Amino acid sequence: MLEHFFQCPHCWEEISMLLDRSVNQTYIEDCEVCCNPIEITVKFEGENLVEFRTEILDQ
């Protein structure tokens, strides 16, 4: 597991997330500060994080 820090695209607060290095994925998670949904895309090559992207969902 890898702890990754990033800013919420809704409230701009810094939050952290544990990422599983064994899987590339896109999923939706609510911000732990403002509770708005964030689409998160995570890609690894081996043990290296090569992409981490957050997007605001159309509501």
Secondary structure, 3 states (H helix, E strand, C coil): CEEEEEECCCCCCEEEEEECCCCCEEEEEECCCCCCEEEEEEEEECCEEEEEEEEECCC
